[in-house]
Amino acid sequence: NATLQDFDPEIAQVLDRELDRQRHYLEMIASENFVPRSVLQAQGSVLTNKYAEGYPGRRYYGGCEEVDVAESIAIERAKALFGAEYANVQPHSGATANAAVLHALINAGDKIMGLSLAHGGHLTHGMKLNFSGKLYDVAAYGLDEQTHRIEMEQVREQALAERPDVIIAGWSAYPRHIDFAAFRAIADEVGAKLWTDMAHFAGLVAAGLHPSPVPHSDVVSTTIHKTIGGPRSGMIVARDTVLAKKLNSAVFPGQQGGPLMHVIAAKAVALKAAAGDEFKERQARVLEGARIIAERLTSPDAIEAGVNVVTGGTDVHLVLADLRNSPLDGQQAEDLLHEVGITVNRNAVPFDPRPPMVTSGVRIGTAALASRGFGAEEFTEVADVIATALKGGADVDALRARVAKLADEFPLYEGLAQ
Ligand code: PLP
């Protein structure tokens, strides 16, 4: 029963250093967040020891009485949070949730139509090397060349021409709301199922600060670790129970074996947090922060230096900085911000002239810093640091000092030692 430090100092050191990194950098990767300690505790618990193939009350293993309680609570909380009659909390990740959704809805060879990866879609929405691109016939839709938005009349025309079996709404990098009612109408017109992947914006939906896809979609998948701020994992919900049997059987035994009960318990904790007032207040700061950053990156001095923002602003927790007119490419901008102490990822902008490993943009998210406590004042300071860096020629040490001051003012996991 040696501690990690005693038994495996090499790995203990990785944990310590990673905690240190998270404390000293400003985390602005749009898909990341900081879980509360209650989630860390549930996830790092003895529930990791338990096998529980099946569903609560119908397991293929003995001794499931306690984990049944955890999973049932998670299911009920998920349903209540999203106004859904169905929830499956077993997917290990967003990608396995999505695989199960497609297995439940269609057969190999059927046609799917989602936002193309190059325009902000996800790998599981039909990318050619992913299972979704290999198993299904893919007809991706893109953004409008002028507005860089999803234009529903174009989606409709394409759906009428392609006649997909599943239409996918949802994205990994797109800064605007989606018109779910319009997607529903198109799906009905062409006889397709509508699947929404709300992995990124689920926390905003839970807080009532983003339109909900649940009433409009046949099925909705999500991750729990992005704006919701829970453990790394996935989930499926649906407005009714029409697809319940198919979805359950697509997750287990179709897609997975034993569920990760420690993660499911942590999911339950995160879903409890997401129903509270503090969570709503935090998501409001997430949105305010993103708006502040978009405004700063579209101010005259930024534009003059070749910096801009895709669609000119944002409705969500992320901003896509557009560097097509800047001497910096996405890779250089990512590296420069890292030097300054801000972690982001480079990201293609729509119709990006540069290759995917380089890109002409960076994706900047505010969910993690809002969890850390940032409000308008701090986001204004971060926005200015980012804009000053991206404009070029800045004193990197001076920017690094401004970042360090912010990080010090908002301690992370105080008192926690791994
Ligand atoms: N769906 C969307 C829209 C995503 O952005 C992501 C993650 O980036 C996923 C699914 C996959 O989630 P995971 O990384 O947990 O498999």
Boltz pocket constraint, residues with backbone or C-beta under 6 A from the ligand:
constraints:
  - pocket:
      binder: B
      contacts: [[A, 31], [A, 92], [A, 93], [A, 94], [A, 95], [A, 96], [A, 98], [A, 122], [A, 124], [A, 170], [A, 171], [A, 172], [A, 197], [A, 198], [A, 199], [A, 200], [A, 223], [A, 232], [A, 233], [A, 234]]
      max_distance: 6.0
